[in-house]
């Protein structure tokens, strides 16, 4: 199988994340259509309520399509949180397929959204197939990736509850983080070694940065750890003492109690739950 430059692969993932961000914004900001395309997941053991939206599935399928288009060898090594089934606006289960044919893709979208929403469908097709322009570029790193040793995990819309609620962001005490709201929503693409299972590359796209009246834009973060190369585009944030721990608002009481004696607890969405 092919060997590729890690920076080229990272740039493809960054562009995929921006296409996904455009889709997530377009679906969420259509106030009349969005509520019709949300369904509650059953049997979740992590949240009181957990949702799946049309945007989740379309985002995942779009990312998958473009990675496969650039690197067909990875077709069997791309995984994600969602399957490709969505509930249409009339309540039927529909399989969403994105192919290199705009006509076939449009027909698949019509099954979910209805043919009468032609303008919205046309915009979605532009989001899926149009160029993805970002001002983020990967650094010039010399490292090589062997495609046969690479796997990809996609979490198409993390913080789905915040996405569904659609409220404005409430900042956290953690610099650049939020307690709740649309700025908590992220699109996550992770690359890992199928040999060692170690993480290699990560891309995080926040699609809802800025004020809604001015139009949301994306903030994209990335990191790369291959061999001795460990680089990212994160800002250097120096937190003053005492030690601080960012935790989820859903964290278990015993974890809070354990940490509170050793550090100042700060609430930040997507901080994750300790097991």
Buried (B, 14 or more C-beta within 10 A) or exposed (E): EEEBBBBEBBBBBBBBBBBBBBBBBBBBBBEEBBEBBBEEEEEEEEEEEBBBBBBBBBBBBBBBBBBBEBBEEBEEBBEBBBEBEBBBBEEEEBEBBBEEEBEEBBBBBBBBBBEEBEEBBEBBBBBBBEEBEBEBEBEEBEBEBEBEBBBBBBBBBBBBBBBBEBEEBEBBBBEBBBBBBBBBBBBBBBBBBEEEEEBBBBBBBBBBBEEEEEEBEBBBBBBBBBEEEEBEBEEEEEEEEEEBBBBBEEBEEEBEEEBEEEBEBBBBBBBEEBE
